[in-house]
C-alpha cells in the first residue's frame, strides 16, 4: 500500500497539471470505488481545483465552494492524467474518469483513477464532511509536522512495541510497513522495544530518523516494489536505498557485519539487523 512518501510524490507530481483547471464530466465506472462518499462524484462537475495535497496516506484535492475530494489509493490504485478531449480508450481497471477543463493555454484532459484490486476509494463533499469521515477524523499528527517535544511526550505515554505503535495511524499518520522498518533501522532501535521505556535521547533519535527517512523517500519518488507507480508511470527509486525492509538473509548495509533477519510483529513482516538494532 502506498505510504506517506508515495502519496506525497503523487500529489507533488499532479499539482502543476491540475492548477487552474476545473472538473467537467465525471464517469463512475465502478460504483464500489465511491461507496460511502458523502456526495455523488457527479457534483464535482464545474468545481475549480484550488490545490492538491496530502493527509497521511490520503490525497486531498481542495475545490471551490469549500469542497474537497479525498482519494485513498490502497493496494493498487493509480492516479494520473491523460491529455486530450476524448476520454482514454483503454479502460482496463479504470474505476473513475474525471474530465479536466483547462483555462487559457491548458489543453483538455482526464484525471484517471485505475485500480486493479478495487480496494481504492474516492469521497467528495463539503470540506467539513470529508474531515469528519471515520477514516480521516481518527488520524494522528503528521510525522513531518509533529515537534520533537510533542513526539517524545506521546511516545513515552504509550505502551507497546515500537513497530506496532508506529504503524498505529492514531498515534502517527502516514507510516506503513516499509518506512517503519527503515526508520527503526536508521535509529538503531529494535522493533520489539517497549515504546514507553525509551530514553529521551533514543526518542529524539527516532523522531529525527522519521523525518530524515521520509524526506529522502519523497525525494526519490517513493518505493516501487510491485504495484505503485507515479502519475507518469515511472517507479519510485527509494527501493535502492532500503537497508532493512525485504532484505532477509542479506548483509546489513549499515554495519557490514550483521545479517538482516525477518520476524513477524503484529501479523506484519518485520526486517531488522540484530547487530545494529539490539533488543
N, C-alpha and C positions, 0 to 999 in steps of 0.2 A: 504494500500500500504506500502511495506517495506520502512522504512525511514533510515536515516544515520546509526543508531546503528545496524539495521538488516543487511544492506548491508555490513557494516564493519565486522560484525560477520561472514558472508558468506565468504568474502574474506580471513579472517584470518584462517577459518577452511579449506579452499581449498588450501591455499598456500603451505603447506608441501607436499600435494599429487600431486600437479601439477609441482612442482620443477623438473627441468631436464628432463621433458617429452616434446614430440612434438606431433603435431596433425597428424593423419593418415587420414583415410577415414572420410568424412563428409556427413551425410544424413539429408537433409532438408525434413521433413515430412509435414510441414505446411508452404507454401511459404509466408503467411502473416506475419510470425514471423521474416522474414528477409527483409521485404519490405523497400525500401529506403536505403539499405545498399550500401555504395559506391562501394564495390566489392562483388563478389559472395563468399559465405562462403566456397565453394569448394576450393578456393585459399588458405585456411588455411592449406591444406594438406602439410606436410613437414616442417612447420614452428615450430621452437622451442619456448617453453614457457619460458620467462625470469622471469616474476613475475606477480602476480595478486594484484591489489589494488582497490581503490575506488575513484570516483569523485562525490560528492553529493550523489545521490541515484543510481548511475551507477557503475556497476562492470567494471573494466578496466583490461584486460589481455594484458600485454605487450609482443610482439612477436619479433622474429628475423626479420631482414630485415627492421627494423623501421616500423613495422606494429603494429596495435592494434585491439583487439576485445572488443567492448563495449556491455554490456548487461543490459537491464532495466527489472527488474522482474515485474514491475507494480503491479496489484492487486493479482494475484495468481501464479506468476512464482516461480519455484523452480529449483535450480541448484545443482547437486550432481554427485558423481562418482559411477559407477558400475564396479567393477573389473571383469576381465575375457576377454578371446579372442573374444567370441561371443557377439554381442550386446544384451541388455536386451530383454527378451521375452515379458514382459508386456509393451506394447506401448500405453496404455491408457493415453491420454492427453499429450503424448510426442510430442514435436514440432521439436526438433533438436537433433541429435546424433552426437557427435564428438569423433572419436577414439583417444585414448591416447596411444602413443607408448613409452614404458619405455626405460631406459638405464641401463644396468647392472642388478642390483638386482630388479629393479622395474617391477612388473607384468603389462601385458597389461590391458586396461580398456576403459571405455567410459564416456565422460562427457555428462550428460543428462540434457536437458532443457525441463522441463514439465510445462504446463500452462493450467489450466482448462478453464479460460475465454478468452484466446487467446489475451490478451492485451500486453503481454510482447514482447520485440523487441531485436534483435541482429543486430549489424552493425560491419563490418570489413573493413580494408583497411589501406593504409599508415597513419601513426600517425597524420600527418598534416590534412588529410581529416576527420579523426574522431573528432579531437578537433574543426574543423570548422563546424560540424553539427549544425543546429539551436538549437537542444536540449542541446548541450554542450557549444556552444560559448556564450550563454547568461547567463550562471550561474554566480552567485555572489561568494564572497570569502567563504572559508571553515570555519564553526563555530569553529572548534578546532584549527584553524591556525591564524585567524584574531587577531591582538593585541587588547588590551583593548582600547588604544587611538584611533585606527582606527575605532573600533566598535562604540565608543561613538560619534565620529565625524560623521559617516554615519547615526547613529540613529537620531541625532539632526538636520540633514539636510533633513530628510524625514517627510512628513506629513502623517497622517493616524493612524488608531488604531493599537495598538501593535500586536494583534492577526493576523490581515491581513498582516501587514508588515513582521512579522517573517515567515509567510507562503510563502512570495514572494521569489521565487528562485533566482531572480536577485539581491535581497538585501542580502540574505544569503542562501547558497545552502545546502540542505540536511534535513532541518527540515520539519516535517509534522504535522498533527493534534495532534497526541498523545503527541509528545515531546514539541510542543509549549505550550499546556495546562500545562504540567508538569513543564516546565521551568518558565512560568509565576507564577504558584503557588509557586514554590520554591523561586522565587524572591519577592513574596508578591505583585505582580502587577496585577491590574485588566485588563482583555483582551481588554476592551474598552478605556483604557488610550490612550491619544494622544502621539505618539512617540516623536515628536519634543519638547514637553513640559516636558519631564522627566528631573529631576535634574541630574547633573553629577554623584552624588552618587548612584542614582537609576539606571542609565545606567550602571555603573560599576558593581552594584549588579546583574543586568540582564546578563551581559557578564559572570560573574563568575558562575551564575546558569546554563547557557547554557553549559559551559564546564563541570560542575560537573554532571549534569543530563545525558548528552550524554556519559560521561565516565563510569558512573555507569551502564547505559543501555547496553553499549558494553560489560562490564564485565559479565553481566547477559545473554548475548547472544541475546539481543533484547527483543521485546514484542510479544508474540503469543496470539492473541485473536481468530483467526479463521483460516486463510489461510497460515500464514508464518511459515515455519519450516526450521531449519538449514540443511546443506548438509547431515548430518547423520540421518535426520528425527526427531531429538529431538526439542522440543519447546524452545523458549526464555523465560526466567523466570522473566523478569522485570515487568510483569503484577502484580506480587505480591507486587511490590513496588509503584505502581501507587497511587498517592494521589488525583488526580483531574479527569483525563480522565475516562469517563464511569462510574462515581460513583454518579450519580444523586440521591438525597434524602438520601445519606449516611452521617454519621458523619465524619467530617473532621479529617483526621489522624494527622494533624499538630497541630491545636489548641484544638481539642477535644470538641469544642463548636458549631462551625458553621456546617450548613448542605449544602453539595455540591449542587450547582444549575447548570442547563443546560440552555443555551441560544444559539441563532444562530447568528454567526458573519460571514458575507460574505458567506452565504449559508453553513457554516460549523458548526456542532455541537460543542459547546464550554462548558467546565466544569470548574467551579471555586468555591472557598469558599468566600462568601460575608464578612466573618469576617476577614480572612487573606488577602484578596485582595480587599481593598476598592477602590471605584471609586473617 
